[in-house]
Amino acid sequence: MGKKVLIVDDQYGIRVLLNEVLEKEGYSVFQAPNGQTALEIVKLEKPDLVLLDMKIPGMDGLEILRHIRVIEPDLKVFMMTAYGELDLIKEAMALGALTHFTKPFDIDELRKAVNKELVVQEV
């Protein structure tokens, strides 16, 4: 079975784009438009990596990340933000996020980062 990636973003277009790119890489991809759905998927599907948007209506990315750490403390998380707020990024890193991408991000750079992280995991 392939590695699982969860995309959490309230923007439909971002989810579809990332889904398409990551499925072509051979990953099983799940999408969540909000925090509640994301946490349900984390519990049920046990993804190997989460691409998590920082700004989501309702439960924001940092709050989702805090909940993820309770459910799956070692889950790999990459943050995505359109805002580049240094304080929020620092807080996300302190909570264990591995890296962040500022929108609009280079899709190839993100794809390579996901591949690098998940291939390293198999070794």
KELUM-639242 format. One line per field, with one value per atom (N, C-alpha, C, O): residue number from 1; atom name; x, y, z. Coordinates in steps of 0.001 Angstrom, whole numbers, plus 500000, padded with zeros to 6 digits. Each point is the difference from the previous one (the first is absolute). Example, Ala and Ser with C-alpha at 12.3 -4.5 7.8 and 13.67 -1.06 7.14 Angstrom:
<nodes>
torti = (1|1|1|1|2|2|2|2) .
lotor = (N|CA|C|O|N|CA|C|O) .
px = (513190|499110|500900|501036|498614|500820|499230|500509) .
py = (494310|501190|501200|499981|501069|501190|501090|501108) .
pz = (507800|500000|500000|500665|498615|500060|500730|500169) .
</nodes>
This chain:
<nodes>
torti = (1|1|1|1|2|2|2|2|3|3|3|3|4|4|4|4|5|5|5|5|6|6|6|6|7|7|7|7|8|8|8|8|9|9|9|9|10|10|10|10|11|11|11|11|12|12|12|12|13|13|13|13|14|14|14|14|15|15|15|15|16|16|16|16|17|17|17|17|18|18|18|18|19|19|19|19|20|20|20|20|21|21|21|21|22|22|22|22|23|23|23|23|24|24|24|24|25|25|25|25|26|26|26|26|27|27|27|27|28|28|28|28|29|29|29|29|30|30|30|30|31|31|31|31|32|32|32|32|33|33|33|33|34|34|34|34|35|35|35|35|36|36|36|36|37|37|37|37|38|38|38|38|39|39|39|39|40|40|40|40|41|41|41|41|42|42|42|42|43|43|43|43|44|44|44|44|45|45|45|45|46|46|46|46|47|47|47|47|48|48|48|48|49|49|49|49|50|50|50|50|51|51|51|51|52|52|52|52|53|53|53|53|54|54|54|54|55|55|55|55|56|56|56|56|57|57|57|57|58|58|58|58|59|59|59|59|60|60|60|60|61|61|61|61|62|62|62|62|63|63|63|63|64|64|64|64|65|65|65|65|66|66|66|66|67|67|67|67|68|68|68|68|69|69|69|69|70|70|70|70|71|71|71|71|72|72|72|72|73|73|73|73|74|74|74|74|75|75|75|75|76|76|76|76|77|77|77|77|78|78|78|78|79|79|79|79|80|80|80|80|81|81|81|81|82|82|82|82|83|83|83|83|84|84|84|84|85|85|85|85|86|86|86|86|87|87|87|87|88|88|88|88|89|89|89|89|90|90|90|90|91|91|91|91|92|92|92|92|93|93|93|93|94|94|94|94|95|95|95|95|96|96|96|96|97|97|97|97|98|98|98|98|99|99|99|99|100|100|100|100|101|101|101|101|102|102|102|102|103|103|103|103|104|104|104|104|105|105|105|105|106|106|106|106|107|107|107|107|108|108|108|108|109|109|109|109|110|110|110|110|111|111|111|111|112|112|112|112|113|113|113|113|114|114|114|114|115|115|115|115|116|116|116|116|117|117|117|117|118|118|118|118|119|119|119|119|120|120|120|120|121|121|121|121|122|122|122|122|123|123|123|123) .
lotor = (N|CA|C|O|N|CA|C|O|N|CA|C|O|N|CA|C|O|N|CA|C|O|N|CA|C|O|N|CA|C|O|N|CA|C|O|N|CA|C|O|N|CA|C|O|N|CA|C|O|N|CA|C|O|N|CA|C|O|N|CA|C|O|N|CA|C|O|N|CA|C|O|N|CA|C|O|N|CA|C|O|N|CA|C|O|N|CA|C|O|N|CA|C|O|N|CA|C|O|N|CA|C|O|N|CA|C|O|N|CA|C|O|N|CA|C|O|N|CA|C|O|N|CA|C|O|N|CA|C|O|N|CA|C|O|N|CA|C|O|N|CA|C|O|N|CA|C|O|N|CA|C|O|N|CA|C|O|N|CA|C|O|N|CA|C|O|N|CA|C|O|N|CA|C|O|N|CA|C|O|N|CA|C|O|N|CA|C|O|N|CA|C|O|N|CA|C|O|N|CA|C|O|N|CA|C|O|N|CA|C|O|N|CA|C|O|N|CA|C|O|N|CA|C|O|N|CA|C|O|N|CA|C|O|N|CA|C|O|N|CA|C|O|N|CA|C|O|N|CA|C|O|N|CA|C|O|N|CA|C|O|N|CA|C|O|N|CA|C|O|N|CA|C|O|N|CA|C|O|N|CA|C|O|N|CA|C|O|N|CA|C|O|N|CA|C|O|N|CA|C|O|N|CA|C|O|N|CA|C|O|N|CA|C|O|N|CA|C|O|N|CA|C|O|N|CA|C|O|N|CA|C|O|N|CA|C|O|N|CA|C|O|N|CA|C|O|N|CA|C|O|N|CA|C|O|N|CA|C|O|N|CA|C|O|N|CA|C|O|N|CA|C|O|N|CA|C|O|N|CA|C|O|N|CA|C|O|N|CA|C|O|N|CA|C|O|N|CA|C|O|N|CA|C|O|N|CA|C|O|N|CA|C|O|N|CA|C|O|N|CA|C|O|N|CA|C|O|N|CA|C|O|N|CA|C|O|N|CA|C|O|N|CA|C|O|N|CA|C|O|N|CA|C|O|N|CA|C|O|N|CA|C|O|N|CA|C|O|N|CA|C|O|N|CA|C|O|N|CA|C|O|N|CA|C|O|N|CA|C|O|N|CA|C|O|N|CA|C|O|N|CA|C|O|N|CA|C|O|N|CA|C|O|N|CA|C|O|N|CA|C|O|N|CA|C|O|N|CA|C|O|N|CA|C|O|N|CA|C|O|N|CA|C|O|N|CA|C|O|N|CA|C|O) .
px = (500843|499157|500879|501015|498597|500775|499874|499123|501765|499966|498762|499508|500002|498791|500351|500770|498640|500192|498624|499081|500797|498777|500251|500952|498180|500057|498880|498826|501546|499006|500076|500947|498038|499966|498551|499278|500294|498627|499822|498870|502216|499916|499938|500960|497899|499758|501075|500508|499834|500977|501364|500653|499776|501283|499937|500929|497958|499854|500034|500671|498606|499940|501371|500424|500264|501332|500968|500665|499407|500921|499610|500869|497834|499512|500507|500526|499303|500410|501503|500433|500350|501459|500458|500848|498600|500451|499497|500686|498128|499540|500897|500268|500202|500922|501308|500683|499662|501211|499760|500936|497810|499682|499471|499898|499767|499484|498483|499308|500193|498563|499739|500599|498519|499803|498593|499014|500924|498739|499927|501021|497748|499817|499056|499034|501257|499116|499896|501021|497748|499817|500007|499985|500040|499929|500661|500356|499790|500693|499303|500651|498029|499257|500181|500277|499564|500184|501438|500241|500710|501416|500284|500676|498816|500268|499336|500553|498269|499345|500845|500156|500388|500839|501286|500442|500165|501212|499709|500798|498070|499644|499735|500465|498791|499570|501051|500179|500509|500889|501481|500798|499575|501406|500940|500838|499029|500879|501463|500313|500565|501444|500483|501029|498213|500390|498757|499071|500918|498893|500544|500992|498341|500256|498889|498837|501516|499016|500063|501025|497866|499921|499918|499354|501298|500034|498672|499532|499867|498779|498796|499772|499467|498777|498898|500188|498657|498911|499598|500048|499565|499619|501221|500482|500017|501189|501218|500133|500758|501146|501074|499912|501085|501039|500737|500301|499994|500702|499144|500505|498207|499095|499889|500011|499882|499953|501290|499962|501172|501292|500077|500503|499004|499987|499181|500413|498437|499155|500691|499938|500718|500725|501062|500180|500519|501066|499457|500716|498032|499376|499659|500218|499246|499561|501186|500090|500812|501163|501234|500344|500321|501100|501146|500673|499560|501143|499630|500847|497906|499566|500763|500147|500332|500750|499022|498988|501324|499116|500816|501022|498503|500521|498911|498839|501519|499048|500002|501023|497812|499865|499343|499051|501453|499394|500110|500981|498001|500037|500474|500106|500171|500236|501450|500460|500261|501397|500223|501054|497980|500154|501048|499809|501281|501133|499643|500446|498763|499649|499210|500251|498790|499193|500848|499839|501056|500880|500913|500197|500356|500856|499222|500519|498242|499177|499709|500034|499683|499748|501241|499891|501278|501247|500232|500465|499214|500134|499065|500296|498582|499053|500369|499278|501835|500493|499793|500303|499186|499914|501419|500917|499261|501335|500480|501189|497885|500360|498730|498906|501246|498827|500222|501130|497761|500004|499093|498876|501618|499219|499317|500650|498033|499235|500239|500112|499970|499956|501345|501050|498901|501241|500325|499144|502099|500465|499527|500481|498585|499402|501053|499910|501077|501047|500863|500415|499850|500768|499248|500594|498098|499198|499961|500126|499701|499982|501304|499993|501125|501310|500161|500557|498963|500104|499187|500448|498348|499169|500705|500099|500396|500708|501206|500225|500546|501195|499615|500635|498352|499590|499456|500308|498893|499376|500912|499845|501094|500974|500976|500364|500068|500902|499350|500682|498004|499277|500103|499992|500104|500018|501360|500079|500962|501365|500199|501082) .
py = (498811|501189|501241|500044|500970|501228|500868|499804|501143|500967|500879|500247|500219|500818|501449|500282|500628|501427|500649|499752|501074|500752|501469|500606|499956|501418|500711|499667|501317|500758|501456|500717|499708|501363|500340|499175|502023|500401|500396|500166|499987|500358|498731|499232|500570|498815|499818|498896|502187|499921|499500|499236|501188|499546|498492|499257|500312|498572|499156|498970|501467|499236|499936|498936|502197|500049|499064|499177|500954|499162|498527|499131|500586|498628|499381|498887|501858|499505|499734|498944|501999|499869|498812|499218|500647|498952|498610|499006|500915|498702|499505|498802|502118|499621|499445|499218|501193|499506|498644|499385|500152|498695|500008|498945|502223|500086|499826|500339|499131|500023|501367|500343|500423|501383|500184|499537|501145|500348|501521|500680|499845|501450|500373|499290|501834|500536|501513|500681|499855|501441|500732|501230|498009|500627|499097|498853|501696|499292|498744|498983|501070|498843|498796|498892|501337|498931|499502|498794|502119|499618|499066|498984|501355|499189|498630|499010|500924|498706|499126|498803|501798|499250|499540|498872|501979|499616|498776|499063|500940|498870|498727|498924|501191|498827|499464|498788|502100|499586|499956|499399|501225|500018|500404|499202|502038|500418|500048|500086|499854|500077|501444|500301|500600|501404|500856|499601|501577|500947|501306|500541|499952|501336|500867|499858|501032|500717|501508|500635|499923|501447|500699|499507|501631|500750|500713|500044|500511|500798|499233|499928|499506|499279|500544|500100|500254|500499|498972|498792|501704|499101|499638|500798|498001|499512|500298|499420|501481|500348|498909|499033|501147|498992|499656|498832|502165|499727|499167|499096|501207|499226|498560|499053|500797|498653|499254|498827|501846|499381|499546|498914|501905|499609|498724|499117|500784|498803|498785|498895|501321|498903|499445|498786|502092|499566|499113|499131|501078|499153|498628|498967|501035|498754|499187|498800|501850|499348|500879|500813|499038|500907|500071|501027|497899|499969|500240|499862|500493|500216|501161|501066|498709|501027|501042|499654|501628|501087|501086|500455|499949|501160|501070|499719|501491|501102|500751|500092|500438|500840|501296|499988|501127|501283|500970|499998|500823|501061|501298|501024|498932|501233|500186|501136|497791|500099|500617|500592|499288|500566|499231|498829|501825|499369|499409|498901|501806|499501|498699|499071|500867|498787|498836|498864|501425|498953|499476|498792|502119|499578|499127|498998|501381|499209|498615|499002|500940|498716|499110|498799|501785|499227|499508|498878|501955|499605|498831|499190|500727|498901|498779|499002|501075|498828|499987|498995|502098|500042|499927|500612|498655|499780|501164|500320|500319|501106|500765|499631|501431|500734|500455|500161|500039|500503|501213|499964|501125|501213|500005|499833|500360|500066|501351|501006|499049|498839|499270|500602|498119|499229|499334|499863|499728|499254|498562|499303|500256|498672|498899|498976|501234|498995|499922|498913|502222|500032|499258|499243|500985|499307|498500|499198|500423|498580|499320|498905|501751|499442|499874|499012|501975|499953|498843|499313|500470|498877|498697|499125|500733|498778|499743|498872|502163|499858|499532|499098|501496|499661|498585|499279|500316|498684|498874|498861|501432|498982|499755|498854|502212|499866|499135|499225|500905|499248|498493|499220|500371|498565|499369|498783|501985|499458|499422|499502) .
pz = (500000|500000|500000|500695|498523|499904|501235|500840|499244|501093|499863|498899|502250|500027|500328|500918|498303|500223|500173|499220|501808|500246|499670|500492|498668|499645|500748|499839|500980|500764|499552|500327|498919|499487|499681|499440|500911|499708|498535|499541|499728|498581|499148|499928|499436|499183|498925|499805|499503|498909|500459|499290|501885|500554|500287|499684|500921|500315|498734|499955|499015|498757|499330|499549|500389|499386|500723|499370|501955|500762|499911|499912|500109|499872|498691|499983|498933|498683|499953|499537|500936|499971|500855|499570|501623|500914|499603|500238|499161|499504|498875|499900|499246|498915|500563|499340|501887|500658|500670|500512|499485|500552|501427|500627|499891|501361|500023|499039|502064|500279|500629|501019|498380|500438|500564|499427|501698|500645|500074|500100|499851|500045|501128|500280|500364|501027|499825|499906|500049|499862|501337|500039|501063|501327|501053|499730|501453|501066|500475|500236|499907|500494|499075|500457|498250|499021|500033|499938|500157|500044|501173|499838|501328|501187|499903|500478|498911|499780|499077|500242|498699|499055|500690|499780|501048|500730|500864|500039|500651|500867|499201|500375|498528|499243|499035|499887|499425|498910|500373|499280|501828|500440|498856|499582|499907|498900|500442|501187|497818|500260|500044|500604|498747|499946|499792|499298|501318|499843|499432|500487|498476|499471|500574|499621|501286|500806|499776|500246|499284|499793|501356|500924|499183|501254|500266|501137|497814|500158|499473|498792|502122|499651|500900|501212|498209|500842|501066|499766|501381|501092|500814|500805|498986|500695|499115|498923|501522|499149|500023|500757|498408|499840|501287|500244|500579|501258|500947|500667|499391|500854|499489|500785|497905|499408|500330|500371|499495|500291|501461|500288|500621|501420|500211|500751|498597|500107|499370|500538|498321|499338|500945|500086|500617|500910|501122|500498|499902|501022|499399|500633|498143|499350|499506|500260|499033|499367|500236|499143|501996|500363|498993|499908|499338|499090|498532|499118|500622|498623|499367|500599|498190|499269|499455|499391|500835|499573|499307|500513|498311|499286|500068|499702|500684|500051|498665|499321|500325|498811|500441|500785|498711|500340|498838|499256|500602|498995|500631|499325|501935|500741|500436|500118|500119|500377|501364|500236|500676|501335|500786|500329|499964|500653|501365|500328|500465|501332|499928|500767|498303|499861|499492|500446|498627|499468|501110|500129|500669|501124|500976|500492|499787|500918|499418|500720|497986|499343|500068|500246|499538|500078|501430|500203|500781|501402|500325|500878|498414|500186|499167|500001|499295|499287|498505|499358|500050|498541|499435|500546|498385|499443|499153|499994|499286|499122|499649|500425|498801|499534|498564|499539|499779|498633|499954|500502|498887|499867|498640|498968|501039|498748|499340|500701|497983|499114|500030|499773|500505|500101|498677|499127|500741|498838|500196|500893|498279|500166|499885|500677|498472|499840|501260|500404|500208|501253|501111|500767|499305|501015|499728|500925|497823|499618|500399|500561|499146|500348|501511|500480|500276|501464|500570|500919|498531|500442|499684|500859|497909|499614|500885|500440|499820|500830|501404|500547|500027|501353|500092|500949|498087|500075|499532|500441|498679|499596|501139|500267|500412|501144|501077|500672|499493|501010|499765|500952|497779|499665|500288|500166|499896|500155|501387|500311) .
</nodes>
